[in-house]
Amino acid sequence: MYIARSRNARYPSSQVEGLAARLGVEYIEDHPVPADRLGLLVSNAGYLLYVPGHPPQAWHPGMTVMRCRTPERDPLIRALGLLPGETVLDGTLGLGHDAWVVLSVGGRVIGVEANPLLALFTETGMRTVDPERCRGLRVITGRFEAHLTAPRAEVYDHVYLDPLFGGEGQASAGTWAPIRAVGRAGRFDLDGLLLAFDSARRQLVVKLAPGEAPPSLPGRPEPVIVSSKRLAFAVWAH
């Protein structure tokens, strides 16, 4: 992975180089950028994410624009049942689209993303598009399991996980399909799901693949399924 700086970038080279050092990735001054590695280009237009074999992308909210117009009909918002001021730990932040919808209804979001470049790209893009909405956002780089087992003062009302993000076999022809490949891959193990449930004050919400049965969590309540035509979520409530 790398961070590159274009000649017309609004940030000085020393600042971008320092950012690369903090993230532990290679720093590249100007083009050409490597064609075979994931990277970020810092330009005058902001941050562009480079994924091998695909054109660069700037962050945008995508289809969440439509979801935010009628949040009361959104299956994730219905699954969460957010109360005013509640906090959601999004353990698989990815591109932040689900977090964007939660923020739109006044929820607070702690987003955890394992890929440091993706975490930076998503947080910077979200704050650039709507800084007021993102006042309730905090982004942490790492795995949600490590975050939930570390000493912390926060209490999370809800824990949300999307195991489809970056999972093998995920089919999407949308603009973001190639970028999803850089997210955390694969399903979650039982220990991770139990930890997530036990760390939530109210409930754990997990996105399901089409037609997928929810996992069984021994010693925990049976989940309730909240769904729409395209999406389904399993909800384990305390």
Secondary structure, 3 states (H helix, E strand, C coil): CEEEECCCCCCCHHHHHHHHHHHCCEEEECCCCCCCCCEEEEECCEEEEECCCCCCECCCCCCHHHHHHCHHHCHHHHHHCCCCCCEEEECCCCCCHHHHHHHHCCCEEEEEECCHHHHHHHHHHHHHHCCCHHHHEEEEECCHHHHHHCCCCCCEEEEEECCCCCCCCCCCCCCCHHHHCCCCCCCCCHHHHHHHHHHEEEEEEEEECCCCCCCCCCCCCCCEEEECCCCEEEEEEC
